[in-house]
């Protein structure tokens, strides 16, 4: 089988609880969005096989453009 590599642009909405917006942004860029583990990829491939899909995912990497992070809504302060 041949291997194909695709670049896919994904938009994620990440909710973060933090004291400040700066702290929340730092949390998002540090570890909130991580590549799936080998076990998660295997489960996805099994599900795809059951659905009749013939391709299998071998690896997934994510990178975050820190300049693309935008605040969608102001945080709610707990009482």
C-alpha positions in Angstrom: 0.0 0.0 0.0 1.1 3.6 -0.6 1.2 6.2 2.1 -0.3 9.6 1.6 0.3 12.7 3.8 -2.4 15.4 4.1 -2.4 18.8 5.8 -5.9 19.4 7.3 -6.9 22.7 8.9 -9.0 22.2 12.0 -10.8 24.7 14.1 -11.1 23.7 17.8 -13.2 25.4 20.4 -11.4 25.0 23.8 -13.0 26.1 27.1 -10.4 27.0 29.7 -10.9 28.0 33.3 -8.2 30.4 34.5 -7.7 33.6 36.5 -6.8 35.7 33.4 -7.2 35.5 29.6 -3.4 35.4 29.3 -3.3 32.3 31.6 -6.0 30.7 29.5 -4.2 31.3 26.2 -1.0 29.8 27.7 -2.9 26.7 28.7 -4.3 26.3 25.2 -0.9 26.6 23.5 0.8 24.3 25.9 -1.1 21.1 26.0 -4.8 21.3 25.5 -4.7 20.1 21.9 -2.5 17.0 21.6 -2.0 14.4 18.9 -4.0 11.1 19.5 -2.2 8.2 21.0 -1.4 5.0 19.1 -4.3 3.3 20.9 -6.7 6.1 19.8 -5.5 5.8 16.2 -6.0 2.1 16.3 -9.6 2.5 17.6 -10.3 4.9 14.8 -8.9 2.5 12.2 -11.0 -0.3 13.6 -14.1 1.8 13.4 -13.2 2.8 9.8 -12.7 -0.8 8.9 -16.1 -1.7 10.3 -17.7 1.1 8.2 -16.0 -0.4 5.1 -13.3 2.2 4.7 -10.1 0.8 3.4 -7.5 3.4 4.4 -5.8 3.3 7.8 -4.3 6.2 9.7 -0.6 5.7 10.6 0.2 8.9 12.5 -1.3 12.3 13.4 0.6 15.4 14.5 -0.8 18.8 15.6 0.8 22.2 15.8 -0.8 25.4 17.1 -0.4 28.8 15.6 -0.5 31.0 18.7 -1.6 34.0 16.6 -4.8 32.1 15.6 -6.2 32.0 19.1 -9.2 34.3 19.5 -11.5 34.8 22.4 -15.1 33.8 21.5 -16.8 34.8 24.8 -15.9 36.4 28.1 -15.4 34.1 31.0 -18.1 33.6 33.6 -17.0 34.4 37.1 -18.3 31.8 39.7 -20.0 33.3 42.7 
